[in-house]
Amino acid sequence: MAKKTKISQGEFPITVTQLDFVRLSKLIQMIREDKSIDIEYLNYLGVELKRAAKINSKKITPDFVTMNSVMEVTLLETGKRMELRLVYPNQADFSKGLISVLSPLGCALLGYKNGDIVSFKAPMGEQKVRIEKVIYQPEAHGEDLE
């Protein structure tokens, strides 16, 4: 079976938990008027959430990237591997591997799974990363279930 590659928004469906959907939808609503947030990624996340398959937190498989998941990714252009945690904007610190869901990479990773290749816009142009492994997913450890 071929691996999914997310080249552009809407090409493949993503899977999010119902709880992440609710929390992220509220986040979008809350900060829509904040001029310091890049509206492009706020809108992108909103569209991604609308098209996403929503699944009960207790039923999502542990290979999907959900909020607060820790994953190992490879930058395909350079082969560099990184361990990242997908977090809410107020927790983001790229130097510590904490990537905001409102960043280009964070927004691209949400809802994809082990082996998927996702594209995102970076300052140096479009980049691709492969999700090598979801190391930790809160739902798989009995957290963030309700």
Secondary structure, DSSP 8 states (H G I E B T S, - for coil): ----EE-STTSS--EEEHHHHHHHHHHHHHHTT-TTS-HHHHHHHHHHHHHSEEE-TTTS-TTB--TT-EEEEEETTT--EEEEEEE-GGG-BGGGTEEETTSHHHHHHTT-BTT-EEEEEETTEEEEEEEEEEEE-GGGGT-S--
